Amino acid sequence: MLNYNKLHKVLFCKAKAWFIIIGIIAIPEVLRADLDVFMGCKCWLNTGTPGVWERKMAWDIGPYPDSVYVHSSFCDLDNDGDYDAYVTRDVSLITAFENVGSDTAPNWQRKPSWDFNPSDMGLVFWADFIDIDDDGKCDLSVAEHDTIKFYKNTGTSLFVWTRESAWDIYVDGCNLGHSYADLDNDGDYDFMARLWFARKIKAFENIGSITNPVWQEKPVWAPNPEPDLLSLGDLDGDTDVDIIGGGISWATSFENTGTITNPVWTERSGWCTPDAHRPFYPELIDIDSDGPSGVEEKHFAPHQRFITIYPNPFTQKTVIRVRFSCLDHHEPPTRITIYDLAGRLVKSFPHTGLETIHNSSIGSDGRFAIHKVTWDGTDNNGKKVKSGIYFCKFQANNYTVTKKLSLIK
């Protein structure tokens, strides 16, 4: 005689197993990291597999695609929803390029009025964009000899660089390049610097705060062997920071096979681009906005990305920040919701519950706004939820974007 209770249990277990298998297969495909890379001014797109790059010559930044000892850095300088670029070349003036195309088809046009050539700078070795104070606007860090100098963006609709010497970093060695990431998952940016004459990498932890960074060297974070040049980002979609390297003698990349808060660098030479053994300086960037990436990018994100979460994973609380553009001067209804793996609603944040941290015009056609909210790991009833993977959904008008976040205890 057929035991229906037993059959029900078997079918339920099989169904549950299939759900888990499908979830494991589907989630990385949707939420994989997808950082592209510029080697100098040459563009390589991520094909979806770590270390497999597709050359995209049409997206190179002219007129320097084959020039060496060149570094490109990216930020949405004009708030039009795509990345623009600063190019450092020949240790002199930083030249600007406006993207007059789009995020899916960038077209770089020289923009001399945006060039950076301050009177207090001598030889400029490297420039990088970083929203160091988490106000939703990209700031600028510039390497000069043994010091990294900061310029805060105090503009509204367009950038204005204001010297912020309190953020400066003395690296005790001629600094050729540097890259930022939250290496200890505490919600602020740390960084690594390449010392040219010493031929070594130094890592620095921010032991201060987002608005008041204090830099302390962290030797245990430095990769070994050390790459010649580097950029930090999530290359394999596992939500921790990896390293892409370049340079003539030490062109190698590294996977973090440790944890987010305790990185262990395992050499992955196969992750380098085909031209990594030339003196092109690497810069990881999701140039075509086809992410989302597992580790939040340091750049002020274009409108397609919409949402950033720090820290992620988190233990006590995390800050969810959303940025959106609208075609008129009225903000659309906005909603942030948290779901569990089974698709059940956990937490809702209505538009009225969001804190506005930036609101400015993008011209006669509209404006953009940045809001944030803090999630403390509770549901709508105020009860603490279990450790695990959750999904944050952002909705504005008819657009919806979902991003994964992890709660660990």
N, C-alpha and C positions, 0 to 999 in steps of 0.2 A: 504494500500500500504506500502511495506517495506521501511523504512527510512534507506538508506545505510550509510548516514553520521553518524546517531545515532548508527547503528550497529558497524560501524568502531570504534567509540569512546568506545563503551562497550567492544569490543574485545581487543582494545589496552589497556584499563585500566586493564582488567583481565590478559592479558599477562604480563603487567608491575607488577601486584600484584604477579603473579606466579614467575616472575624473582626475586622479592625481597624475597619471601618465600624461594625459592631455594637457594638464596645467603645466607640467614640467616642460613639455615640448613647446607649448604656445607662448608662455611668458617670456623666455629669452628672445624669441623671434620678434616680439612686439617691443620689448624694453631693452634690447641690446644697446650697448654703447655704439655710437657711430661718429666718432671724431675723425675728421679728415686732417690732412697735414700739408702745410706749406714748407717746402725746403727752400729757404730764401724766398724767392718770388715764384717758385714752381709749385703748382697745385697737384696733389695726389688725393683721390677720393678713397674712402674706406668702402670696400665691397661688401662688408658684413662679416668677414672672417679676419681675426687678428693677424696683422702682418701682410695681408693681401691688399695691394693698392692698385688703383686704376689711374693712369696718367690722364690729366685733364688740361691739355695745353691751352684750350680756349679760355680757361679761367686764370691763367698766369697773370701776374701783375707786371705790366710793361712800364718802362722800357728795360727792365732788369732781369728777365727770366733766367739768363745764363750767367749772370754776374755772381761771383762768390763773395764770401764775407758780407752777406746781406741778410737782414732779419726783417720779417714782416709781423706786425701785430694788428689785432682786429678789434673793432668796437663800433657800435651804431652811433656814430658821431653826430648825425643830423636827425636822429629820432624818426627815420622814415621806415623802420622795420627790417633793414638789412645791414650787413656788416660793411663798414668802411675800413681803410687800412692806413697805418703808418709804416713807412719803410726806412730802416736805418742802414745807411750805406757809407762806406769810406770814412767812418768815425767823424762825421760832420753833421750837416743839417738833416733833420728828420723830415722826410717828404711825405705829403698826404695824398691819398687817392680816394675819391668818392665813388661809391658803387652806384652808378646811374642805371644799372640794370635791375636785378632782383636777387633774392637769396637763392633761387633755383637757376639763375642765369646771370651771374655777376658780370658787370662790365665796368672796368676800372678807368676812371677819368682823373687826370692830374688836377689837384686842387691846391694851388700855391698859397691861397689865403688861409689855409688850414695848417701850413707848415709850422714846425716847432723849432725855434732857434732862440732860446732865452739867453739873456746877457750873462747869467751866472753859471753857464755851462761852458766847458772847454771841449775836450774830445768826447764825443758821445759814442759809446760802444754798443748800446742796446737800449731799446725802449719797449715797454710792455704795458698793456692796459690791465687794470685790476680794480674792482670795486672794493677797495680796502676797507671803507667805513660802512659798507652795506646800506647805502642810502639810495640804491637803485641807479646810480650814475657811475660810469667808468672813470676812474682816476688814472693817472699816468705815473709810472716809475721809470726812471732813466738812469742807466749806469754810466758813471764818470769815474774812471780810474778805480779807486778802492772804496767808493761810496755809491750807494743807490739813493738817488734823490727823488722825492715825491712831489707831485703837483695835483692838488685836489681840484676836481671839477665843480666849480661854483656857478656854472651856467644854468639856464633854465631850458629854453627851446634849443639852444646850441651851446656847445661846450665852452667853458672859460677856465684856463689853467691858472691856479693860484698856488704859489709855493707853500708847501707844508713841511717845514724842516723837522718838526717833531716826529715825523714818521721815518726819517732817514735811517739807512742801515750802513754801518761800516763793516766791510767784509774782510779787511786786512789782506788785500791782494788785488792785483789788477783784474777787474771783473769783466769778462767778455759777454756773459749771458746769464739770465736768471729766469726762473719759472715758478709760478705759484700754484698751491693746492692746499686743501685742508688735510694735512698729513696725519693729524692725531684725532680727527673727528670731533673737535670741540667747538666748531661753529665759526672759527676765524681762519684766516689764511696764513700758512707757513710757506717756506720757499727753499729752493736750491739754487746755488750760484756756481758758475764755472769760473775758476781762477786760471787765467791764461798762463802766466809765467810759472806758477806753481804746478800747473797741469793736474789739478785736482778739483773735486766737487765738495762744496761745503753746504750743509743743510742747516736751516735756522727755524726754530720754533717761535711762534708768537705766544709769549707767556703773559702778554697784556690782555687786551680786549679788541673787539672789532673797531671801536672808535678811538682807541689809544693803544696801538700796537707797540710791544716791547720785544725786541729780537734777541734770542739767545741761541748760540750755536748748539747743534744736536748731532754730534759725530756719528752716533749709531744709526742715523737715518741715511747716511751717505751710501750710495751703491758701490759695490766692489766686484769686478774691476770698474773703474770710473769711465763713463763715456766722455768723449771730447766735448760734445755739445748735447743739450737735452731739452725736452719739453715734457711737462707732467700732464697726465690725463688717463682716463679709464679706457684702455685699449681692448679689453676682453669682456666688458659688460658684467663684471662681478662686483661692482660698486666700490672697488678700492682704486687707489692711484697706481698707475704703471708709468713707465718711462720710455719715450722714444728717443733714440740717440742718433747722432751724426758726427761727422768729422773725419779727417784724413786718417788718423792713426787708431782711433778708438771708437769706431762706428758700431755701437751695439745698443740694443734695447733691453728692457728688463720688465718682467712680470712680477707683480707683488704676489708671492705665494704664501705670505704671512697673513696678517689681519690688517684691518683698517688702521688700528691704533698701534700696531707693532709690525711695520713692513719688513718683509724679507725679500730681497731682490734676487731673482733667478734670471740669468742671462738668456735672452731670446734674440739672437742675432738675426734670425729669420723674419723678425718683425720690422726690420729697417726697410726703408724705401730703396729701390735699385741704385739711386745716386747718393746714398748716405755716406759713401767714402770720399765725397768731395766736400770742400768747406762751405756747405750750405747750412744755414742755421735753421733748425726745425721749430715749428710752431703748430701745436694741435688746436684745431678749431672745427666745429661743426658748421662748415661754410654754407652748406645747402639746407641746413635746418631740417634734416630728415631723421633726427634723433627720436626720442629723447636719449640723453646719455646717462649712464649709470652714476657717474660722479658729476656733480654740478659744475658747469663751466665757470671760469673766473671772469669771463667777459659779460658785459651787459647784453642780455639776450634779445635777438630780434623777436618780432611779434608772433611768429609762428610757434615759438617755444613756450611762451606764456607763463610757465610755472617753474619755480625753483624751490627746493626743500633742503634746509640745513638745520641740524646735522641729519644725515641719513646714511646708515641706520642711526637710531637714537634710543636713549634709555629712559629719560625723564620727560623731555619735551622737545619739540621741533618747530621751527618757524617755516610756514608756507607762504611764499611770496608770489603774487601773480601780477603780470603786466599785460595790458591789452590796449589796442588801438581801436578807435571808433571813428566812423566817417562823418559824424556830426559832433557838436560840442556838448552832447548829453551822454553821460556814461550809461551803458546798457545794464540791465539787470544781471547781477553776477552772483554765482553760488559756488561754494566749495563744499564737497562732500567726501567722506571717508567710507570705503567699503572693505569688507573682508574678502578672503579668497573665494568664498562661496557666493559672493555678490550681494550679501546682506548689508543694508545700510547700518553704519556704526555711528557716524557723527555728521551733523550738518552745520555749516557756517553760512548764514544768509548774508546778502550784500550789506545789510545794516550793521553786521557784526565785524566787518573788516576795517582795519586801521589804514587810512590813506597816508602813504609816505612820500608820494610824488604825484603831481598832477600838472601837466603842462601842454602847451599847444604844439602841434606838429605842422602848423601852417593853416592856410585857409580851408583845407579839406577836413580837418579834424583835430584830434588831440589823443594823448595817451595818458594812462594812469597806472600807478603801481600801488597795490594794496598788500597787506600781510595779515596773517592770523597765526596764533600759536596753538598747537595741539598738544595737550598734556597726556595723551594716551587714554582718555576716558570716552565713554559712549554718550549718547544723548541723555541718559539717565544719571550721568556723573559717576558711573562705575568704571573702574580700571579694566581695560581689555587685556587679553592674553598676549604674550610675545608671539611674533609671527610677521607675515607679510600682509600689507594692506595696500589699497589703491586710493590715491587722491584724485578726484575728478574736479576739474574746473570747467564751468559753463558760463558763457557770455554770448548773448544773442543766440545764433544757431550753431556756434562753434563749441566743441567739447574736446578737451585733451585730458588724458589720464596718465598718471605717473606712479610708479611703485615706491613704497616706503616700507622700512622694516623697523619693528619695535623689538628691542632686545632687553632682557632684564638679568 
